[in-house]
Amino acid sequence: AEFFNTAIEKALDSYNEDFSPSIKIIKDLCASAVFILAFLAVISGILIFLPHVISFLKILFRGV
């Protein structure tokens, strides 16, 4: 996602080097999309690995 964000930003910069409010909005939307995807990746990782971590902790503390 970050590669696409960088590609879009560079393409917009080459299109118009001056400040443009509409280009700023597009860049901000692309950056927020990257943030949302990163957040969803963290949530997915938690959902995938949490059962394994819990079972590992149960095994680890069973001997204590």
Secondary structure, DSSP 4 states (H G I P E B T S, - for coil): -HHHHHHHHHHHHHH--S--HHHHHHHHHHHHHHHHHHHHHHHHHHHHHHHHHHHHHHHHHHT-
